[in-house]
């Protein structure tokens, strides 16, 4: 009876224990029978990139320049004399051909000074000829007066001898002496007339030379007052109108030859060394202009005679196809300097910093130090010009990766 009572008292306490044992057993069974997961393997990410196979060659540095069209034969026409503009068949911007009249002053304003100067020359020449005739007459007169003087001297001597012999009066001797003195004075005057000839001739010759110079100037003014085109060109500016009265030296118009156009652009100081070296080595330096989808080559003609702190002005020839340009137009050109050997070009996206690129070898990146030589153009596209220890055919990464380092795994895309 006592055992039965104990069993009745323990039966409620065993239920939680049995549940706990059952749960533990189920947990152990589930843990023992769960599937086994394979170990996780960590793999490096592969970065897709594009590459460029390089080939070392001879290339030129390219510098973008900004220049202005100029003419080295720009002529300003001024009025040689005061007058009226009688003929003005051209306007600013007109093209003209050789031999065409450009502007002219009134004939009366040009002919009158010419005729006056011509008459002055003739008058002075006539006076010079007259002076030569007077000189010949004065010489003959001097000879005559000397003969008369000799007669007067002999007359005085004769009267003196007669007076000593009391054959003549003293008054007769005095009269002969007076006549002698008067004749001596006449001879002095005749000598002076002969001696004055040289002075008068010198004066007249100087006046004739001056008159001839004035005549030549009037002749030049006559030609300059009618401007005839010396070559094919274009009118740059017209400063007067037909019918205007202008003063001496007033500007009439300006023009230039079509084949005198050139581009003036400044080469920066940092680029001058390579330009000088290129000129000394005989390289043909040039600039390239793109205009209306056309490419034009502009050879370097010369450098300016003086340098500035910012550089030196360079002058480039313009081809015939660009004769339509006008002085003052601004142009942007690419200047090709000295050709460099053993160099290669890559896009700017391939450059890291100022002197690093990455080469792909066996799917990994390898950094290479290079020398940055500036900019060049390949098929019209700007690229960086480099020189360094990189073999021909090397695959240079041109996709710019911010996290690029040596050893980074990459995959080359087509």
Residue, then its C-alpha position, 0 to 999 in steps of 0.5 A: x500500500x505504501x509503494x502504491x502511494x509513493x508511485x502515485x506521488x512521483x507520477x506527476x513529477x516524471x512528466x516534465x523530466x521525460x519531456x526534457x529528455x525527449x527534447x534533448x534526444x531529438x536535438x541530438x538526433x537532428x544534429x547528428x543527422x544534418x547535411x554537411x556543407x562544403x567549406x567556403x572558398x574566397x576568390x579574387x575579383x576579376x576586373x574587366x578592362x580594355x588594353x592597347x597594344x603599343x608600338x614605338x615610333x617617331x612622333x611629334x609633340x603637339x601644342x595647341x596655339x591661338x593665332x591671328x591672321x596678319x599681312x606682311x604687305x599691308x599698304x596705307x595710301x596717303x594723299x601726296x598733295x591737298x586735293x579732291x578725291x575724284x575717283x574711288x571705284x573700290x570699297x572695303x573688302x573688295x578684291x582687285x587685280x593687278x593694274x586696276x585703278x584704286x583711287x585718284x585725286x583730281x587732275x587739276x590738283x596733281x597737274x598744277x604743281x607739276x606744271x609749276x615745278x616744270x616751269x621753274x626748272x625751265x626758268x632756272x635753266x634759262x637764267x643759267x644759260x643767260x649767265x653763261x652769255x653774260x660771262x662771255x660778254x664780260x670777258x670780252x669787255x674786260x679785254x677791251x677795257x684793258x686795251x683802253x687802260x693801256x692807251x691811257x697809260x701811254x697817254x700819261x707817259x707821253x704827256x709827262x715827257x712833253x711837260x718835261x720839254x715844256x711842249x705841253x701844259x700841266x693841265x693836259x697831263x692832269x686830264x690824262x691822269x684823270x682819264x687813266x684813273x677812271x679807266x682803271x676803275x672801269x677795269x676793276x668793275x669789268x674784273x668784278x663782273x667776270x669774277x661774279x660769274x662763278x658765284x652766280x653760276x653756283x647759285x643758279x646751279x643750286x637753284x636748278x638742282x632744287x627746281x629739278x628736285x621739286x619737279x621730280x617730287x611733283x612728278x612722283x606726286x602725280x603718279x602717287x595721286x593715281x593709285x594703280x594696283x601693283x598686284x592682286x589683293x584686297x582692300x582692307x579699309x577705305x577712309x574717304x569718299x568720292x568728292x572729299x577734299x583731303x589734306x596732304x598726308x591724309x589716309x585714303x585707303x589701305x590694301x594688301x596682297x592676297x599672297x601675303x597672309x600669314x598666321x601669327x601665333x605665340x609659342x610658349x616659353x617652355x616649348x621654345x627649346x624643342x622648337x629651336x632644336x627642330x629648326x637647327x636639325x632641319x626638321x619641317x615644323x608646321x601647324x595643322x588647322x581644321x576648318x569646315x571639316x578640312x585639314x590644312x597644313x601651315x608650314x612654319x616660315x620664321x620666328x619673330x626677331x624679339x622674344x617676350x616673357x611669355x614666348x616668341x611669336x611664330x609666323x605660319x604660311x597660309x595655303x591658297x585655299x585660305x586666301x578668303x581669310x581676313x587680317x584679324x581673324x583668330x584661329x586655333x591650330x595644332x603645332x607639331x614640333x620636333x619629331x621624337x624617336x622611340x616613343x609611343x602614345x596612349x590615351x590619357x585614361x591610361x596615365x596614372x599620376x604624371x608618370x605611371x601606366x599599367x601593363x597586363x601580363x598573364x592576367x595581372x597588372x604590372x606598374x611601369x614608370x614612364x617619361x611624360x613628353x607632352x601631348x600628340x595627335x593620333x587620328x585627330x585625337x589627343x593622346x599623351x606622348x610617353x617614353x619608357x622601358x616598355x617593350x613593343x607589343x605590350x598591352x597597356x591598360x586604357x581603362x582607368x581603374x581607381x584601385x589599380x595596383x600591381x598584381x590586380x587580376x584583370x580580364x581583357x575585353x575585346 
